[in-house]
Amino acid sequence: MLLSHYLKIYPCEDKPDHFLVFSTKNASKILINKETFQAVEKGTISPADEEILSRLGMIVQDRKAEKQAVLCFFDKINSNNPVLHVFVVLNLDCNFSCRYCYEGDMKGKLYMSDSTAEGLIDFIKDRFTQDKTSLLIDFYGGEPLLSFGLIKSISHDLRSFTESRGASFSSTLVTNGSLFKRKIAEDLVSLGLESVKITLDGPAEIHNMCRPFKSGAGSFDAIINNIKETCDLVKIGIGGNYEKDNHKKFPLLLDYLLEKSLTPDKLFRVKFDPVIRQPETSRYRSGYMGGCLSVNEPWIAEAEAMLREEILRRGYNTLNMAPASCMLEIKDDYVVNFDGMIYKCPGFIGKTDFIAGDIKTGIKDYTDSYKLGIWKNEECADCEYLPLCFGGCRYMTFVRDGNIDKLDCKKSYFEVSLETLVKQDIKYRLKADRH
């Protein structure tokens, strides 16, 4: 047996005679003593140790076959995927005036019509083939709750359909949180709503500057009140968008949540991300000139490590390190815009070069327009970070270059940050296998 190609090996400060080994392919981790590690390299590993390390994906029989398996990662998912996953963009309207909104001047009184909703339902039923056992709908906007009635009718129809097929239906909601009252939550939970993502951009002073109501009034207190009213009904995750000059104040939001009894048992996840700059080529620019152009910008690794530490230290859950699963590469993941146009990523809605079909005529070949498999090359295959990256974010490349002809390589970012992130998981989650 050989060491996996997709391993990162780090020193263990509190146990100098051990290594911390992390599999980027399996997201598994183990503390292993140096003697056992050397036995692997010499081929003298015991059967018991071999079983453990093999199960964790840290040793393999054939490295060449392992690389090929990673290159076929999405092929395997697509060959046996029981889930149909659809982002439904109900409108491009909003009751907020966020200064960095990526939809920019696309926003307006643009709503999915009843007839388009009917076509959407027909499209979903057609794509929900006999091998599917689960339907997941992400309701998206704009502000999706401005289309509350449509959420209910779509959910009702699709839930009835999946039940008739002996399959499951669930939905999620990405909302600014200002309209998510208890009665609305009760209605939607009864129709399959499982989780909600609500954005809070730091403490009140920052959030209210970044995400005010259209009137200019602050929205922070209204959102907090709604979260407190509904967190017993549905899983609520908190997202937040930070910038270079404000991320150090985001831990104040965590303290405020605790102060308001929005403790880790009340919120299922907290995750902060950097604001992405709008594309220079976009005709929908809002005038906002901040944000990042790459996760490789040095300040992002520092900011993420600090914020993730603060989240975990207070006992909140956040995303695990895991293989990237970009919806662009997953055949049965779609984004349906309010007008019935189909895309493969929410970032590309409204960009005609990236239309992947429509609900009337179906899906067209988007292999070239979305540069599927751009990461299937020798350089990427040889990179131990490939399973965490798979060529990076196509939308981020578009932001920088105005096209997606190049990789969004994240190697520089992982070289700086991965050890810290893995050790945070060891420290706070205590999920490492110890040997």
Secondary structure, 3 states (H helix, E strand, C coil): CEECCCEEEEECCCCCCEEEEEECCCCCEEEEEHHHHHHHHHCCCCHHHHHHHHHCCCEECCHHHHHHHHHCHHHHHHHCCCEEEEEEECECCCCECCCCCCCHHHCCCCECCHHHHHHHHHHHHHHCCCCCCEEEEEEECCCHHHHHHHHHHHHHHHHHHHHHCCCEEEEEEEECCCCCCHHHHHHHHCCCEEEEEEECCCCHHHHHHHCCECCCCCCHHHHHHHHHHHCCCCEEEEEEEECCCCHHHCHHHHHHHHHCCCCCCCCCEEEEEECECCCCCCCCCCCCCCCECCCCCHHHHHHHHHHHHHHHHCCCCCCCCCCCCCHHHCCCEEEECCCCEEECCHHHCCCHHHCCEECCCEECCCCCCCCCCCCCCHHHHCCCCHHHHCCCCHHHHHHHHCCCCCCCCCHHHHHHHHHHHHHHHHHHHCCCEEC
